[in-house]
Amino acid sequence: MHSHDHGHDHSHHFDTHNRAFAIAIILNTLFVVIEATYGVLSGSLALIADAGHNLSDVMGLILAWVASWLASKAASYSKTYGLKKTTILAALFNALILIAAVGGITWEALQRLSNPAEVAGLIVVIVAGIGVLINGITMLLFLKGQKGDLNIRGAFLHMAADTAVSVGVAISGTVLMFTNLHWIDPVISLVIAVVIFLGTWQLLKESVNLAVDAVPKGIDPATVRKHLERLPGVQSAHHLHI
C-alpha cells in the first residue's frame, strides 16, 4: 500500500498564487531598501537585522514562487510524478535560510550588547510602522492558500513572523525615544531571532518529513497494519509504506 501526501492541495488556482507572490515580492523588496537605508542612518541594529531577515524572505518568496510554478507543470515521461514535490524542497530551503539568518542576527546582537550604540528612536518607529503595514498586507495574501500547501504556509508564516517582529522593533524605538536604555535595541534583536526560530522549526520538521516521505502526521502504522491483516483473505501485511 503506497500513500503519498505531498502537503499539497491540487485545487489551488496557480494564477491567484502567481499574483500574490508578485505583489509580496515587490512590496517586500521596497521595504528592505527603506529599512536597510534608515537602519544605517539611525544606527539601529534591530532595523538592520530585520532588513536582513526581510531580504531572506524576499529570496524565500522567489524560491516558493518558482516552486509553485514548477508544481503546476504536467508530469512527463521521465518525471512521472511531475514536479509537485518542488514545493516541499522550497519550504525546506526557506526554513534553512531563516535559521541561518537567526544565527547572524544573534551574533550581531550579542556583539552590540557588550557595546551598545545610540539609536534614533523616531526613525525606528516610523520605519517599523511601515513594516507592520507591508508585512500585514503580504500575510493576508497567503492566508487562504496556506491551509492546504506547505509551500504557501511557509510564505504565510514568514510574513506573520515579520509582522510580529516589526511590532517588536516599533516597541524598541518607542522605548528609545523616552529613555537612554540603548541595550533595548540588541535585546529586541535577540527576541526577533527567537520568534523567527520558533516559527521556522515546525516548518523545518514538516518539510523534512515530507521530503523523506515520512508517515503523515496523525496516522499510526501499527493500526493500519492491523486493519489490513483483518481484511478477508489477507494472511499478513508486510513492506508497508505510508
N, C-alpha and C positions, 0 to 999 in steps of 0.2 A: 504494500500500500504506500503510495507516494502522495504526500500532501504538501504543496508548496505555497507558503504565504510570503509574498514579497512586500508586505506593508504597503500595498498599492491598490487604490480604488480605480478600476478601469472605466468608471462612469465619468471621470473628470473631463472637463472641456479644456483642451490644451490652449485654445485661444484666450480663455479667461486667465489662465496662469501666465501666459505669454505677456499679456497686458500688465498684470500685477507685478511680474518680475521687472519689466521695463521701467515702470513708474518707480518701483522701490529702488532700483539701481541708480536712476537719475537723481532722485531726492537724496539718497544717502551719500552719493559722490559729492554733491554740492555741500552737504553738511560736513563731510570730512574736511574739505578745503576750508570752510568757515571755522570749524572747531580747531584745526591744527594751527591756522593763522593766529587766531586770538589766544590760543593756548600758549604759543611762543611769546606773543606780545604782552600777555598778562603774567607770564611765569607760572601758570597753573599746570602742575603735573596731572591733576585729575582730568583736565581738558585734553591734554596731550595723550594721556593714557586712553581716554575714551575715544579720541580721534583714531588712534592706532587700532583699537578694538573695532570701531566702525569701518575702518579700511578693510580689516579682515572679514567683516560682514559683507562688504561690497564684493570682495573676492568670492566669499561663500555663496552669495546670491547669484553671481555669474555662473559659478560651478553648478548650483542647483538648477539654474535656468537651462544650461546646456544639457544636464542630465534629463530634465523634464522633456526637452525637445527630442533627445535620443530615444527616450522611453516611448515616444509616440510613433516611432518608426515601426513598420511592419516586420515580422520575422522573415528571415532569409534562409536559403538552402544551408548555409554554413552556420547561421545563428538561429537555430530552430525555436529558441525561446524569445527571440527578439532582443531588444536592449533595455528591457524594463528594469533590470537589476542595476543599471547605472544610477538610478535614484538612490539606491541603498549605498553605493560607493560614494556618491556625493555627500550624503548625510554623514558617512564615516569620516571623510576628509574634512568636512566642515567642523566636526567635533574635534578632530586633531588640530586644526588651525586655531580654534578657540582656546584649547588647552595650552598651546604654545604661546598665545597672546597673554594668557593668565600668568605664565612664567615670567614674561617680560615686564608686565605691569607690577608684579610682586617684587621683582628685583629692584626696579626703579623706585618704588615706594619705600622699600627698606633703606635704600641709599639716602632718600630725601628725609626720612625720619631722623637720621643722625645729623642731617644738615638742612634744616627747614629753610625755605626761601619765601620771600614776601610775594603775595599773590593779590592781583587786582580783583576784589570780590564782585564788584558790579558787573564787570565784563563776563566773569564766570557765570553769574546768574542769568544774564541775558542770553548767552550762547547756549547754556544748558536748557533754558526755556524753549529755545528754537528746537533743540534736540528732542525734548518731550513731545512737541507738536509733530515733528517729522517722523520720529520713531513710532509714535502712536498711530499716525495715519498708515504707515507701512505695515504695522502689525495687523491692522484691521483688513488690509488687502488679502492677507493669508488666513484670516480667521475661519472662513467657511471650509477651505480646502484641506486644512491641517488634520482634520479628524480621520481621514482615510489614507493619508500618504505621508510616510516618514520623511520624505524629502521636503515636502511643503511644511510639515511640522517643524523641521529643523529651521527653516526660514522664519516661521512664526515665533519659535522660542528665542531666536536671536533678537528679533525685534521687540518682543515682550521684555527680555532682559535689558535691552538697550533703553527702553522707556523707563524702567525702574532705575537704571544706572544714571540716566540724565537727571532724574529727580534727586538722586543722591548728590550729584555734582552741584545742582542748584542749592541744595541744603548747605553744602560746603562753602559755596560762595556767599550765601546769606550770613553764615556764622562769621566769615572773614570780614564782612562789611562792618560788623559791630564789635568785633573782638580782635585781639592780637594772637589768637590761637593758630599760628601758622602750621602747627603739626596736624591740624584737622584735614588739610589737603592730602597728604600721603595716607592718612588713616582712611579717608573716604576711598582712596585708590585701592587700598587693601580690601575694603568692603566690596568694591566693584569686582575685584578679582575673585572673591569668594562667591558672589552672586553668579558670575559667568561660569565658574567651575561647577557649581551645583546644578545650574541649568543645562550644562553640557554633558555631565556624567551619565544621566539617563539616556540621552540621545546616543552617546558613545556605546553604551551597553546594548541598546536595542539594535543599532546599526551593525555592530559586530555579530550579534546573534543571527541576524538576518543574512549577513554576508557569508556566514559559515553554515547556513541552513539549519540552525538550531531548532529544537521543538518550539513552536509558537507558545507564547505566554498563555497560561490557563488550560493547557492540555497535559494530562497525565499519561505518559506512555504505558504504564502498567495497566491502567484502566482500559486503554484502547486494546492492548494485547488480550486482556481477559474477555473483552467484548467479542473480539474476533474468534477466540477459541471456543466461545459458547455458541457460535453460529452453527446451524445444522450442516453436517458433512465435513466440518473442519476438525482435524485432529490436533494440529498445533500451528502456532504462528511464529515465524522466525524472520530474521533480517528485516525488521520493521523500521520504516523510515517515516518520520512525521516532520 
